[in-house]
Amino acid sequence: MDLGLRDRVYLVTGGTRGLGFATARALVDDGAKVVVSGRDEKRAAEAAEALGGPEHALGIAADNGDGATAERLVAAALARFERLDGALVSVGGPPPGGITSIEDDQWRDAFESVFLGAVRLARATAGALVAGGSIGFVLSSSVRQPIPGLGVSNGLRPGLAMVAKTLADELGPRGIRVFGLLPGRIDTDRVRELDTASDDPERTRARQVATVPLGRYGTPEEFGRVAAFTLSPAASYVTGVMLPVDGGLLRTL
């Protein structure tokens, strides 16, 4: 199936590794151009080169917690490729810990980066899009059920899901789609870090695998293909949804 991505341009934050890079890879492989961002300048440059170099990708070092980042990324996309068709807004994972153990400054930092950073990115992108554009939020299964030991994520992700739903209402009349993706246990650096933080990483992973009906962790590439499809014109009637990419992990409707 032709996704209709040829020569379209997408901003992918957190696009230097993990789910973001896998999405950028899937977009470029289907003919799109991408602007990928991450906190590390060297890694951003390497990601852009791995995605085909200047003709296909631009890598930018950026911190989503910086209030100027969103406008800077959108401006860079327009300057390099002269158009912007959508964005995948991925802001990384907040620090682990229970609600009672997380200090106020950790909450504030996470809110600035994870929540407000995502809102800014979506708002700036929306200002540059025309009909047919799309904005995807990378959220988490914690939107629908809490994940033990991830109190901050459990607190912030559901709020971002409602931001996405509201934006879908606001931008729908302009022909712009907004949706959320809910990854479960995808085999990324972040998930491996969470597993290895336990006393028995192998047992922890085995216990997590046992909760997934497909009996394994997902791969970043599996997530990336779903993200590329939902961003693409091929998904032109999909908006306002929270789509799990989790091998059946979530038991909620």
PAZAPA-4460 file (N, C-alpha, C; in steps of 0.05 Angstrom, whole numbers, plus 32768, in hexadecimal, padded with zeros to 4 digits):
% residues 253
    n_x    n_y    n_z   ca_x   ca_y   ca_z    c_x    c_y    c_z   seq   type   mol
   8011   7FE8   8000   8000   8000   8000   8011   8019   8000     1      M     A
   800B   802C   7FEF   8019   8045   7FEE   800E   8057   8004     2      D     A
   801F   805F   8017   8016   8070   802D   8013   808E   8025     3      L     A
   801C   8095   800E   801A   80B0   8005   802E   80C3   8013     4      G     A
   8045   80B8   801B   8059   80C8   802A   806E   80D5   8019     5      L     A
   806F   80CF   7FFF   8085   80D9   7FEF   8087   80F8   7FF0     6      R     A
   809E   8102   7FF7   80A5   811E   7FF8   8096   812E   800E     7      D     A
   8087   8120   801F   807B   812E   8036   8091   8131   804C     8      R     A
   808C   8143   805E   80A1   814A   8072   8095   8147   808E     9      V     A
   80A3   8139   80A0   809A   8135   80BB   80AF   813C   80CF    10      Y     A
   80A7   8147   80E5   80B8   814C   80FC   80B5   8135   810F    11      L     A
   80CB   8129   8118   80CB   8113   812B   80DD   811A   8142    12      V     A
   80D0   8122   8158   80E1   8128   8170   80E8   810E   817E    13      T     A
   80FE   810E   818C   8108   80F5   8197   810E   80E1   8181    14      G     A
   8116   80EC   816A   8119   80DC   8152   8135   80D1   814D    15      G     A
   8147   80D4   8161   8162   80CA   815D   8166   80AD   8165    16      T     A
   8152   80A1   8172   8154   8086   817B   8139   807B   8182    17      R     A
   8137   8061   8188   811E   8056   8192   8107   8059   817F    18      G     A
   80EF   805E   818B   80D7   8060   817C   80D7   8076   8168    19      L     A
   80E3   808D   816F   80E4   80A3   815D   80F5   809D   8144    20      G     A
   810C   8092   8148   811D   808C   8131   8110   8077   8120    21      F     A
   8103   8062   812C   80F6   804E   811C   80E0   805A   810B    22      A     A
   80D2   806E   8116   80BD   807B   8106   80C9   808B   80F0    23      T     A
   80DE   809A   80F6   80EC   80AA   80E1   80F6   8097   80CB    24      A     A
   8101   8080   80D2   810A   806D   80BE   80F3   8064   80AC    25      R     A
   80DC   805D   80B8   80C5   8054   80A8   80BB   806A   8096    26      A     A
   80BB   8083   809F   80B2   8099   808F   80C4   809D   8077    27      L     A
   80DE   809E   807C   80F2   80A2   8067   80F1   808B   8053    28      V     A
   80EF   8072   805D   80EE   805B   804B   80D6   805C   8038    29      D     A
   80C1   806B   803F   80AA   806D   802E   80A9   8087   801F    30      D     A
   80C0   8096   801F   80C2   80AD   800E   80C0   80C8   801B    31      G     A
   80BB   80C9   8036   80B9   80E3   8043   80D5   80EE   804A    32      A     A
   80D5   8107   8052   80EC   8114   805D   80E6   811B   807B    33      K     A
   80FB   811B   808B   80F6   811E   80A8   810A   8132   80B5    34      V     A
   8101   813F   80C9   8112   814E   80DC   8111   813F   80F6    35      V     A
   8127   8135   80FF   8128   8126   8118   8137   8136   812D    36      V     A
   812D   8135   8145   813A   8143   815B   8140   8131   8172    37      S     A
   8155   8139   8181   815C   812B   819A   816F   813D   81A9    38      G     A
   8174   8137   81C2   8183   8149   81D3   81A1   814B   81CB    39      R     A
   81AC   8135   81C0   81C8   8133   81BA   81CE   813B   819D    40      D     A
   81DF   814F   8199   81E4   8159   817E   81F1   8144   816C    41      E     A
   8204   8135   8177   8212   8120   8167   81FF   810B   815F    42      K     A
   81EE   8102   8172   81DB   80ED   816B   81C6   80F6   8157    43      R     A
   81BE   8110   8158   81AB   811B   8145   81B7   811A   8129    44      A     A
   81D1   8122   8127   81DE   8122   810D   81E1   8106   8102    45      A     A
   81E8   80F3   8113   81EB   80D7   810B   81D1   80CB   8102    46      E     A
   81BB   80D2   8110   81A1   80C8   8108   8199   80D2   80EC    47      A     A
   819E   80EC   80E7   8197   80F7   80CD   81A8   80EA   80B7    48      A     A
   81C1   80E5   80BC   81D2   80D8   80A9   81C8   80BB   80A4    49      E     A
   81C0   80AD   80B9   81B6   8092   80B6   819C   8091   80A6    50      A     A
   818D   80A7   80A7   8174   80A8   8099   8177   80B2   807C    51      L     A
   818F   80B5   8073   8193   80BC   8057   81A1   80D6   8052    52      G     A
   81A8   80E4   8067   81B7   80FD   8064   81A5   8115   805D    53      G     A
   81B1   812C   8055   81A3   8145   8052   818B   8145   803F    54      P     A
   818B   8134   802B   8175   8133   8018   815B   8128   8025    55      E     A
   815F   8117   803A   8148   8109   8045   8143   8111   8063    56      H     A
   8157   811A   8071   8154   811E   808E   8165   8135   8098    57      A     A
   815B   8142   80AC   8169   8157   80BA   8169   8150   80D8    58      L     A
   8180   8150   80E5   8182   814A   8101   8188   8163   8111    59      G     A
   8179   8168   8126   817C   8180   8137   817D   8178   8154    60      I     A
   8190   8184   8162   8192   8180   817F   817E   8193   818C    61      A     A
   816C   8188   819D   8157   8199   81A9   814D   818C   81C2    62      A     A
   8146   819C   81D6   813A   8194   81EF   811D   819C   81EF    63      D     A
   810B   8189   81F1   80EF   818F   81F0   80E6   81A0   8208    64      N     A
   80F6   81A0   821D   80EF   81B1   8234   80F5   81CE   8230    65      G     A
   8103   81D5   821B   810A   81F1   8214   80F2   81FD   8205    66      D     A
   80E9   8214   820F   80D2   8220   8204   80D5   8229   81E7    67      G     A
   80ED   822C   81DD   80F2   8234   81C2   80F4   821D   81AE    68      A     A
   80F5   8205   81B8   80FB   81ED   81A7   80E6   81E9   8192    69      T     A
   80CD   81EA   8199   80B7   81E3   8186   80B8   81F5   816D    70      A     A
   80B9   820F   8171   80BA   8222   815B   80D3   821E   814A    71      E     A
   80EA   8218   8158   8103   8215   814A   8103   81FD   8138    72      R     A
   80F7   81E7   8141   80F5   81CF   8131   80E3   81D2   8119    73      L     A
   80CC   81DF   811D   80BA   81E3   8107   80C7   81F6   80F2    74      V     A
   80D5   820B   80FB   80E2   821D   80E9   80F8   820F   80D9    75      A     A
   8106   81FD   80E6   811C   81EE   80D9   8111   81DC   80C3    76      A     A
   80FA   81CF   80C9   80EE   81BE   80B4   80E5   81CE   809C    77      A     A
   80D9   81E5   80A1   80D0   81F6   808B   80E8   8201   807B    78      L     A
   80FD   8208   8089   8114   8214   807C   8122   81FF   806B    79      A     A
   8124   81E6   8074   8133   81D2   8066   8122   81C6   804F    80      R     A
   8109   81BF   8055   80F9   81B0   8042   80E1   81BF   8037    81      F     A
   80DD   81D7   8040   80C9   81EA   8036   80AC   81E0   8039    82      E     A
   80A8   81CE   804C   808D   81C5   8052   808E   81B4   806C    83      R     A
   8076   81B1   8078   8074   819F   808F   8058   8192   808E    84      L     A
   8058   8178   808F   803F   8169   808C   8036   815B   80A6    85      D     A
   8047   815B   80BA   803F   814F   80D3   8056   814C   80E6    86      G     A
   804F   8141   80FE   8064   813D   8112   805C   8125   8124    87      A     A
   8071   8116   812C   806E   8102   8141   807B   810E   815A    88      L     A
   806B   8113   816E   8074   8121   8186   807B   810C   819B    89      V     A
   8095   8107   819E   809E   80F3   81B2   80B1   8102   81C5    90      S     A
   80AC   8101   81DF   80BB   8111   81F2   80CA   8101   8207    91      V     A
   80CD   80E7   8202   80DD   80D7   8214   80CE   80D0   822E    92      G     A
   80DB   80C0   823E   80CE   80B6   8256   80D6   80C5   826F    93      G     A
   80C3   80CD   8280   80CA   80DA   8299   80D7   80C7   82AC    94      P     A
   80E4   80D0   82C2   80F2   80BE   82D4   80DF   80AB   82E2    95      P     A
   80E8   8092   82E7   80D8   807F   82F5   80D5   8086   8312    96      P     A
   80C2   8079   831F   80BE   807D   833C   80A1   807E   8343    97      G     A
   809B   8079   835C   8080   807A   8365   8077   8097   836B    98      G     A
   805D   809B   836C   8053   80B6   8371   805E   80C2   838B    99      I     A
   8060   80B2   83A0   8069   80BD   83BA   8086   80C2   83BB   100      T     A
   8096   80B7   83A8   80B3   80BB   83A9   80BD   80D0   8396   101      S     A
   80AC   80DB   8385   80B4   80EE   8371   80B2   810A   837C   102      I     A
   80C8   8119   837B   80C9   8134   8386   80BC   8148   8373   103      E     A
   80B6   815F   837E   80A8   8174   836F   80B9   817D   8356   104      D     A
   80D3   817F   835A   80E3   8188   8343   80E3   8174   832C   105      D     A
   80E1   815A   8333   80E0   8146   831D   80C5   8148   830E   106      Q     A
   80B0   814E   831D   8096   8152   8310   8097   816A   82FE   107      W     A
   80A3   8180   8308   80A4   8198   82F8   80B4   8194   82DE   108      R     A
   80CB   8187   82E1   80DC   8183   82CA   80CE   8171   82B5   109      D     A
   80C1   815C   82BF   80B3   814A   82AD   809B   8158   82A0   110      A     A
   808D   8168   82AF   8076   8177   82A3   8080   8189   828D   111      F     A
   8096   8197   8292   80A1   81AA   827E   80A9   819C   8264   112      E     A
   80B6   8185   8267   80C0   8176   8250   80AB   8164   8243   113      S     A
   809F   8153   8253   808D   813F   8249   8072   814B   8241   114      V     A
   8067   815B   8252   804C   8165   824D   804C   817F   823D   115      F     A
   8058   8194   8249   8057   81AE   823C   8068   81AE   8222   116      L     A
   807E   81A0   8222   808E   819D   820A   807E   8191   81F3   117      G     A
   806E   817D   81F9   805E   8170   81E4   8048   8183   81DA   118      A     A
   803C   8192   81ED   8027   81A5   81E5   8033   81BA   81D3   119      V     A
   804A   81C5   81DA   8057   81D9   81C9   805D   81CF   81AD   120      R     A
   8067   81B6   81AC   806E   81AB   8192   8055   81A7   8181   121      L     A
   8040   819D   818D   8027   819A   817D   801C   81B5   8175   122      A     A
   801D   81C8   8186   8012   81E3   817F   8022   81F0   8169   123      R     A
   803C   81EE   816A   804D   81FA   8155   8049   81EB   813B   124      A     A
   8048   81D1   813C   8043   81C2   8123   8028   81C8   8117   125      T     A
   8014   81CA   8128   7FF9   81D0   811E   7FF8   81EA   810F   126      A     A
   8008   81FD   8118   8008   8217   810B   8013   8216   80EF   127      G     A
   8023   8202   80E9   8030   8200   80CE   8022   81ED   80BB   128      A     A
   800F   81DD   80C6   8002   81C9   80B5   7FEB   81D3   80A5   129      L     A
   7FE6   81C6   808F   7FCE   81CB   807F   7FBD   81B1   807F   130      V     A
   7FA7   81B1   8072   7F96   819A   8070   7FA5   8182   8067   131      A     A
   7FA1   816B   8074   7FB0   8153   806E   7FC7   814E   8081   132      G     A
   7FCC   8162   8092   7FE2   815F   80A6   7FDA   814D   80BD   133      G     A
   7FEE   8145   80CD   7FE8   8132   80E3   7FFC   8136   80F9   134      S     A
   7FF3   8132   8112   8004   8134   812A   7FFF   811B   813A   135      I     A
   8014   810C   8140   8012   80F5   8151   8022   80F9   816B   136      G     A
   8016   80F1   8181   8023   80F2   819B   802B   80D6   81A3   137      F     A
   8045   80D2   81AA   804E   80B8   81B4   8049   80B9   81D2   138      V     A
   8036   80AA   81DB   802E   80AA   81F7   8036   808F   8204   139      L     A
   8024   8080   8210   802B   8068   821E   8012   8059   8225   140      S     A
   8015   8040   822B   7FFE   8031   8235   7FF4   803C   8250   141      S     A
   8004   804D   825D   7FFC   8059   8276   7FE5   806D   8272   142      S     A
   7FDE   8073   8259   7FC6   8083   8253   7FAD   8075   825D   143      V     A
   7FAD   805A   825B   7F95   804B   8262   7F98   803A   827B   144      R     A
   7FB0   8034   8284   7FB3   8026   829D   7FCF   802C   82A8   145      Q     A
   7FD1   8030   82C3   7FEA   8038   82CE   7FFF   8022   82CC   146      P     A
   8018   802B   82C8   802F   8019   82C8   803D   801B   82E2   147      I     A
   8041   8005   82F1   804E   8006   830B   806A   8013   8309   148      P     A
   8070   8025   831B   808A   8031   831C   808E   8048   830A   149      G     A
   807A   8050   82FB   807C   8067   82E8   8067   807C   82EF   150      L     A
   8069   8086   8307   8055   8099   8311   8052   80B2   8300   151      G     A
   8068   80BE   82F7   8067   80D6   82E8   8059   80D1   82CD   152      V     A
   8061   80BC   82C0   8055   80B5   82A6   8037   80B0   82A9   153      S     A
   8030   80A2   82BF   8013   809C   82C4   8004   80B6   82C8   154      N     A
   8011   80CB   82D3   8004   80E4   82D8   8002   80F5   82BF   155      G     A
   8017   80F6   82AE   8018   8109   8298   800D   80FE   827E   156      L     A
   8011   80E5   8278   8009   80DA   825E   7FEA   80DC   8259   157      R     A
   7FDA   80D5   826C   7FBD   80D8   8267   7FB5   80F4   8261   158      P     A
   7FC2   8108   826E   7FBC   8124   8268   7FC3   812B   824B   159      G     A
   7FD9   8120   8241   7FE1   8125   8225   7FCE   8118   8212   160      L     A
   7FC3   8101   821A   7FAF   80F4   8209   7F96   8105   8205   161      A     A
   7F8E   8113   821B   7F77   8125   8218   7F7E   813E   8209   162      M     A
   7F98   8147   820A   7FA1   815C   81F9   7F9E   8154   81DC   163      V     A
   7FA7   813C   81D5   7FA5   8132   81BA   7F88   8130   81B1   164      A     A
   7F76   8126   81C2   7F5A   8124   81BB   7F4E   8140   81B6   165      K     A
   7F55   8153   81C7   7F4B   816E   81C4   7F56   817B   81AA   166      T     A
   7F6F   8177   81A5   7F7B   8182   818C   7F6E   8176   8174   167      L     A
   7F66   815C   8175   7F59   8150   815E   7F3E   815F   8159   168      A     A
   7F30   8167   816E   7F18   8177   816A   7F1E   8193   815F   169      D     A
   7F33   819F   8169   7F39   81BB   8161   7F44   81BC   8144   170      E     A
   7F54   81A9   813D   7F61   81AA   8123   7F52   819B   810D   171      L     A
   7F40   818A   8115   7F30   817B   8101   7F24   818B   80EB   172      G     A
   7F17   81A2   80F2   7F0B   81B3   80DD   7F1F   81BD   80C8   173      P     A
   7F39   81BD   80CF   7F4E   81C6   80BC   7F58   81AE   80AC   174      R     A
   7F4E   8196   80B1   7F57   817E   80A3   7F70   8173   80AE   175      G     A
   7F77   817A   80C8   7F8F   8170   80D5   7F87   815A   80E9   176      I     A
   7F95   8144   80E8   7F8F   812E   80FA   7FA2   812D   8112   177      R     A
   7F98   8124   8129   7FA9   8122   8141   7FA2   8108   814F   178      V     A
   7FB6   80F9   8158   7FB1   80DF   8164   7FC8   80D9   8178   179      F     A
   7FC4   80C5   8188   7FD9   80BC   819A   7FDF   809F   8195   180      G     A
   7FF8   8097   819A   8001   807C   8198   800A   8073   81B3   181      L     A
   8001   805B   81BB   8006   8050   81D6   8018   8038   81D5   182      L     A
   8032   803C   81D4   8044   8024   81D4   8043   8016   81EF   183      P     A
   8046   7FFC   81ED   8048   7FEB   8205   8065   7FE4   820A   184      G     A
   806A   7FCA   820C   8086   7FC2   8211   8094   7FBF   81F6   185      R     A
   80A0   7FD5   81ED   80B0   7FD5   81D5   80CD   7FD4   81DD   186      I     A
   80DD   7FC4   81CF   80F9   7FBF   81D7   810B   7FD6   81CF   187      D     A
   8108   7FEC   81DF   8119   8004   81DB   812D   8006   81F2   188      T     A
   813F   8019   81F0   8152   801F   8206   8143   8026   821F   189      D     A
   812E   8036   821D   811E   803E   8234   8112   8026   8243   190      R     A
   8106   8014   8234   80FA   7FFD   8241   810F   7FEA   824D   191      V     A
   8125   7FE7   823F   813B   7FD7   824A   8146   7FE3   8263   192      R     A
   8148   7FFD   8264   8151   800B   827D   813E   8005   8294   193      E     A
   8124   8006   828F   8110   8001   82A4   8113   7FE4   82AD   194      L     A
   8117   7FD1   829B   811A   7FB5   82A2   8133   7FB1   82B3   195      D     A
   8149   7FBD   82AB   8162   7FB8   82B9   8164   7FC6   82D4   196      T     A
   8152   7FD9   82D8   8151   7FE7   82F2   8147   7FD5   8308   197      A     A
   813B   7FBF   8301   8130   7FAD   8316   8146   7F9B   8321   198      S     A
   8140   7F8D   8337   8153   7F7B   8343   815A   7F63   8331   199      D     A
   8147   7F5A   8321   814B   7F43   8310   8140   7F4A   82F4   200      D     A
   8151   7F56   82E3   8148   7F5F   82C9   813B   7F49   82B8   201      P     A
   8148   7F32   82B7   813D   7F1C   82A7   8122   7F13   82B0   202      E     A
   811E   7F11   82CA   8104   7F09   82D5   80F0   7F1F   82CF   203      R     A
   80F8   7F38   82D1   80E6   7F4E   82CC   80DD   7F4E   82AF   204      T     A
   80EF   7F49   829D   80E8   7F48   8280   80D5   7F31   827B   205      R     A
   80DB   7F1A   8286   80CA   7F02   8282   80AE   7F07   828D   206      A     A
   80AC   7F15   82A4   8092   7F1B   82AF   8083   7F2E   829D   207      R     A
   8091   7F42   8292   8084   7F55   8280   807B   7F47   8266   208      Q     A
   808B   7F36   825B   8084   7F27   8242   806B   7F17   8247   209      V     A
   8069   7F0C   825F   8051   7EFB   8265   8037   7F0A   8264   210      A     A
   8038   7F25   8267   8020   7F35   8266   8018   7F3D   824A   211      T     A
   8028   7F37   8236   8023   7F3F   821A   8017   7F27   820B   212      V     A
   7FFF   7F28   8201   7FF3   7F12   81F3   8004   7F07   81DC   213      P     A
   8013   7F18   81CE   8024   7F0E   81B8   803E   7F01   81C3   214      L     A
   8042   7F02   81DD   8058   7EF3   81E9   8074   7EFE   81E4   215      G     A
   8077   7F18   81DF   8091   7F24   81DA   808F   7F42   81DC   216      R     A
   80A6   7F4F   81DF   80A8   7F6C   81DC   80A5   7F73   81BE   217      Y     A
   809B   7F8A   81B9   809A   7F94   819D   80B5   7FA0   8196   218      G     A
   80B9   7FA4   817C   80D2   7FB1   8172   80CB   7FCE   816B   219      T     A
   80DF   7FE0   816C   80DB   7FFB   8164   80D1   7FFD   8147   220      P     A
   80DA   7FEB   8136   80D1   7FEB   811A   80B3   7FE6   8118   221      E     A
   80A8   7FD4   8129   808C   7FCF   8128   807C   7FE8   8130   222      E     A
   8086   7FF6   8144   8079   800F   814B   807C   8024   8135   223      F     A
   8093   8026   8129   8099   803A   8115   8087   8037   80FD   224      G     A
   8081   801E   80F5   806F   801A   80DE   8053   8024   80E4   225      R     A
   8049   801F   80FC   802F   8029   8104   802E   8047   8105   226      V     A
   8043   8053   8110   8044   8070   8112   8045   807D   80F6   227      A     A
   8055   8071   80E4   8057   807C   80C9   803C   807B   80BB   228      A     A
   802E   8064   80BE   8013   8062   80B2   8000   8077   80BD   229      F     A
   7FFE   807A   80D7   7FEB   808C   80E3   7FF1   80A9   80DC   230      T     A
   800B   80B0   80D8   8012   80CA   80CF   800C   80CF   80B2   231      L     A
   800A   80BA   80A2   8009   80BC   8085   7FEC   80C3   807B   232      S     A
   7FEA   80CC   8062   7FD0   80D0   8056   7FBF   80B7   8054   233      P     A
   7FCC   809F   8055   7FBD   8086   8054   7FAA   8083   806C   234      A     A
   7FB0   8091   8082   7F9F   8090   809A   7F8E   80A9   809C   235      A     A
   7F85   80B3   8085   7F78   80CE   8084   7F5E   80D1   8093   236      S     A
   7F52   80BA   809D   7F39   80BD   80AC   7F3D   80B3   80C9   237      Y     A
   7F56   80B3   80D2   7F5D   80AB   80ED   7F66   80C3   80FD   238      V     A
   7F56   80CB   8111   7F5D   80E1   8122   7F4F   80DE   813D   239      T     A
   7F5A   80EA   8151   7F4F   80EA   816C   7F51   80D0   817A   240      G     A
   7F60   80BD   8170   7F62   80A2   817C   7F7B   809F   818C   241      V     A
   7F7B   808D   819F   7F92   8084   81AE   7F97   8067   81A6   242      M     A
   7FAB   8063   8196   7FB0   8048   818A   7FC6   8039   8198   243      L     A
   7FBF   8023   81A6   7FD3   8013   81B3   7FE5   8004   819E   244      P     A
   7FFF   8004   81A3   8012   7FF4   8194   8020   7FE3   81A9   245      V     A
   8014   7FCE   81B1   801D   7FC1   81CA   801A   7FA2   81CA   246      D     A
   8015   7F96   81B3   8013   7F79   81B3   7FFC   7F6E   81C3   247      G     A
   7FE8   7F7F   81C9   7FD1   7F76   81D8   7FD3   7F7A   81F6   248      G     A
   7FE8   7F89   81FF   7FED   7F8D   821B   7FD5   7F99   822A   249      L     A
   7FCA   7FAE   821F   7FB4   7FBC   822D   7F9B   7FAB   822D   250      L     A
   7F8E   7FA9   8244   7F76   7F9A   8247   7F5D   7FAB   8245   251      R     A
   7F61   7FC5   8244   7F4A   7FD8   8242   7F41   7FDB   8226   252      T     A
   7F29   7FE4   8222   7F1F   7FE8   8207   7F2B   8001   81FB   253      L     A
***
